[in-house]
Amino acid sequence: MSANEFRKKSSKFLARRKNPIIRDLDKLLSLYHASPDNPRRRLKIVILIYVWCQQYLYGGGGTGSRGGVGELLQQATATLKDPSSEMTLKLAHQGARWKDGDMQTPSSMKAKAMGQGYQMEPLLPGKGSVGGVALEHQLKRINTPALRGLFEDKITADLDRKGTQYTMKDVIRQAEDAMATAGIAEFLDVFVAFTADRSYATRADFEYCNKHQRNQYLLHFDSASGLCYRDDQLGIPYTTDVGNQQGWALYAMDLNHRLYAKPSSQVPDGAFNHSSFMSGKPVICAGAIEFDPAGRLRSISNESGHYRPTLGDLAHALHILHADFNVDLLGVEAVANAGGTKTTMDAYQCMSIYANYPRSSLADF
């Protein structure tokens, strides 16, 4: 369906196309028809169209538009079920890339899996952007889709519902096991289930903190010991552990070197994410972080689906923790993510190796 056909079928009055999801579908259709020589990009766009249509229909979109949206959904579904689409997804998962319609990486070459190492945030349609990220960047974020992150969210949601204690390493291992045995169809099912939930369709947006709300997540450091505390009086050590089980938290470090964190167990529905701390504004780094019961830093990563911090960003954050807050990095584990490839190393080593690596440009946000 062309963009013009969709406009005619999804609105009685073209001037009254006020529903933001409908406007996003207009944009996606235009992007689709502007990419005839890029099958992988086209398939990503179809995935977004599929999810956007599902959310519009589940969310009770206007009756004057439902017929056109329903027809577009049928076309998107047929495209996703087409064997050529299945093969494109499979090749892309094996690392294939396309340029001017030609596949650049043979499927026999096991390159980086799509989305490996990313933590996916829900894609909310109807905003023209998600957390300040334009539709064009959402296509990059899918990584067809950010697979391991989706499985991680699915696994953690199940564990949270059961009240099961878990560690980040356990979740990552389970997610990787799921990816090793799942087919492409299951990847798409996980993606659709994650994004098409009615709570996402009806929620206005992610939770964004104002200054007062942000302060409850601010961490404090003792400059003498380098230990982390929940309060500015340094009376209560900050730990991500729950009982006797190791836990982790989402964190973001703002441009003034302030560190904010929220335990992962407190964000099971996906409404809160890395961009929530600073309301989508730029940060130095973001990812997952762990502190032991004494407030000692145990682990830190640069895994954030929204900000996608570089290795240089992670090294910069480690330098700030060490230089500004006297945090002892000896024995601290740094999980460095670069384009889906994760490397676990000593924090001092990470800070040294990646000190001069490129950092994120503020223009990216």
N, C-alpha and C positions, 0 to 999 in steps of 0.2 A: 504494500500500500504506500502510495506516495504521501508526502507531507500535505499536499493540497487536498488529496482525497480524504485523508484523515480529518482535516479541518472541516470539510463539508459534512462528513458523517458523524462528527462528534460535537457539533454545535449547531443549534438552530439559528443563532445570531453570532456571526463571526466576530463581531466587536465585543461580545460578552464572554470571551474565553478567559475568565478570571481564575478558574481553578488552576492552582500552580502545578498539579500533576499533569493536567492536560497540556499546559505550556511546556513542561519538560518533555512530554512525549513528542510535541512538535519539534523540539530541538534534536531529540534523538533520531527521529526519522530523517531530518535534514542531514545529520552526521552520517547516518547509514548510507544514504544515497550519494554522499560525497566521498565515500570510501570504496569504490568498486574493485580496486586492486589489492585490498588488504583483507583477506578472509578472516584472520584472527580478530582484527579490530571490529569487523562487521558482526562477528559472532558475539563479542563482548557487548556490542550495542543491542543485539537481539536479547541477550540475557537481561540487560537493564530494562528494555521495553517489556519483556515478559513480567518482570517483578513489578514494574510501575503499573501495568495493567491490572495485575492481581490485587495490588494494594488499593487501586482506585475502586475496583469492583467490590472488594471486601469492606472497604471503608464507607460504602454507601454513596458513591459519586452520583451526580445529577442524572436524572432519567433521560434528559435530552442527549446526553453524551454516552450512555452505557452501551448503546448499540454499536457505535463506532469503536469504542474501546474493546468490546467483546469480540468484534471481528478482527481487530488488530491482534488481540491475544491469541485467537485461533491461528493466525498466520505465524506469529512468533513461536507458538507451540510446534507447529508443523516444521518450521525451520530447525528447531532444536532437536527434533526427532529424526531429521534427515540423516542418513548414514554419512554423508560428507561432513556434516557438522560434528558428528561423533568422532570422525577421524581427525578433523582439525583440532578438536579439544584434546584428543589423545596425543597427537603429535606435539601440540604446544606444551602439554604436561611433561613430555619427554625433553623439552628444551628447544623445539623448533621455533624459528623466527621467520617472518616474511618481509620482503622488500619489493615493491612494485609488482606484487602478486606472485613472486617467486620465493620458495622456501629456501632459507639460507643455511639452516643447520640440519643435516640428515638426521632422521629419527633414530638411527642406530647410535648416534652420539648422545650419551646420557648427560645432557646439560642440566642446569638448575631447574628444578621443578617449579611450576608456576606458584607463586605465593608462598613458597616455603620460607618460614621465618617471619612472616608478617602476622600481625594481630589485627584482624579485620574489624572495622567498626561498621555498625549497621548502615546501609545506604538508604537514607530517607529521601524519597522523591518529593517533589512539590516545593522545593526550596530554590531550585536553580543551582544550588550548591549544598554541600553537606559539611557542617562545621567550617564554613568558609571555603570549601573546596569545590570548584566549578565542575560542571558535568564532564568536561574534557578530562579533568584529573581523576574523576571517579572511574573513568574507563581504565586509567593506569592502575588505580587502586584494586580493581577486580583481580588482576593477575589470574584471571579466568578460573575461578575467583581466587581470593587469597586463601588458599585451601587449608593449609594446616591451621591457620588462625580460626577458621570457621569450625573445624573439628574441635579445637581447643575450647571455643565458646560453647559448643554443644556438650562437650564432656563436662566442663565446669558447671554448666547449668544443671545437668543431671545430678552431679555430685552435691551441689548446693541444695537441690530439692530433697535429696535423701539425708542431708545433714552430715555428709561424709567429709572427714578431714582429708586434705590432700596438699601436696607440694607442687610447685610449678614444674619441677622435673618430672613428677609422675604424670601430670597432664600432657606435657610435651611428648613423653614416651608413648602414652596412649594415642595421642593424635597421630604420631608418626606411624604407629602400628595400623591405625585405621586407614591412613593414606596408602599404606603398602598393600592392603587387601581390597580396597574399594574400587569400583569401576567409575568411569566418568559420569554415568547417570547418577550415581550416589553423590558425587561431588555437587552436581547441580541441585539435587534434592536437598542437600544440607544448606546450600546457598539460599534456595527459595524458602525453606522452612525458617531460616534465620532472619530473612528480610521481609517475608510476607506475613509475619505475625501481626494480628490486629492491633496489638499494643503499639507497634511501630507505625502502623498506618494512621492511627488516631492521635498519636502523641505529637504535640506541636513541634518539638525539636529535642535534641539532646539537652541534658541538664547543663546549664552554664552558670558558673558561680559569679556573684558580685563580690566586691571587696570583703564584705563582712562574712559571707559564706566561705570564701577562700581561706580565711584565716584559721578556720577549724582544721584545715589540712596542713597548715604550715608546720614544718619540723624545726627544732631548735638544737643547736650543737654547743657542747662545752668546749671552748677553744683550748682548754688545758688538756683534756683527755681525748677529745675528738669523738666522744660518744654522743648519740642522738637522743633527744628528749621530746616528749609530747607537749611540754609547757615551757614558757620562757623563764620559769623559776628553776628549771632543770631538776625537777623533783621526781618526774615519772619517766623512766626510760621508754623509748619508743621501740616496739618490737612488732614484727609482722607475724610472729608465731602465734598459734592458737593452741593453748594447752601445751601438750608435749609434741605437737606437730609443727613442722616448719611451714610457714606460709609466705606470701609475697604481697606486694602492693603495687598499684599503678603509681607512677611518679612523673612529675614534670618540674624542671628547673627554669625559672623565669630569667629574664635578661638582667635582673638585679641580683642574681645568684641565690634567690630564695628557693628552697626545695619544698614541694608539696607532695603529699602521698595519701592514698586511700586504699585500705586493704581490699584485695580482690573479692573476698567473701562478702563485702558490703555492696558489690555492684553486679549482682547476678543477672539483672534484666537488660544490661547493655545501655541503660540510659545515661550512665556516667562513664566517661572515657578520658583519655589524655588531654583532649582539647577542652574538657570541661573546666579544668583548673583555671585557665587563663582566658576562657571564653573564646577560644580559637586564635588568640593572639600568639605571636612568635615566642618560642622558648629556646633555651640553649640545648636542651636534650630532654627526652622522655622515653619511658619504657617500663620495665619491671625492676623492682628493688626489694631486697631482703635485709632485715636487721634481726640480730639475735636478741634474747631477753635482756641483755645488758645494754642494748642500744648500739651495739657494734655492727658496722656495715659488713654484710656477709656476701652479697651478690648484687650486681647491677647490670642492666642491659640497655640497648638502644632500640628495643622492639616496640614501635608505635606505628599503627596503621595510618594515623592521621598525619603526624609530623614526618615520619620516615627519616629519622636522624641518621646522619652519616657516621662513619667510624671516627672522623675528626670531631664530630659533636660529642661522641661518647668520651673520647680522650680529653676534650675540653672540660666536660663535666667532672671527670675524675681529677683533673688538675685543680679545679675550683674546690672540690671537697677536701683535697689534700692541703692546698695552699691557704685557703680562706678559713677552713674549719678544723684544720689539723687532724683530719681523719686518717687513721693508720690504714694504709691499703695492703699491708702485708697479709697474705692469706685470703684477700678478697677476690672473689671470682667475677671476672668481667665476661659477659656474653655479648660478643661483637657480631652484629648482623650486617651483612653487606649484600644487598640484592637477593636476599633469600638464603645465602650461605652463612651459617652460624659457626663461630669459632669461640670456644671457651678457653680463657687464658687468665693468667695472673693479672691483677689490675695495674700493677706497676709496669708490667710488660706492655699492656694495652696502651697505657698513657704514653709510654716512650715510643712505641712503634708508630702510633697513629697521630702523634702530636702535630705533625705538619700536613696531615691529610685535609682535603677540602671540608669546609663546614657548610651547613645549609645557608643559603642566601635568604635574607629576610624577605626578599621579593617573592619567594616561593609561597609565602603565606598570605 
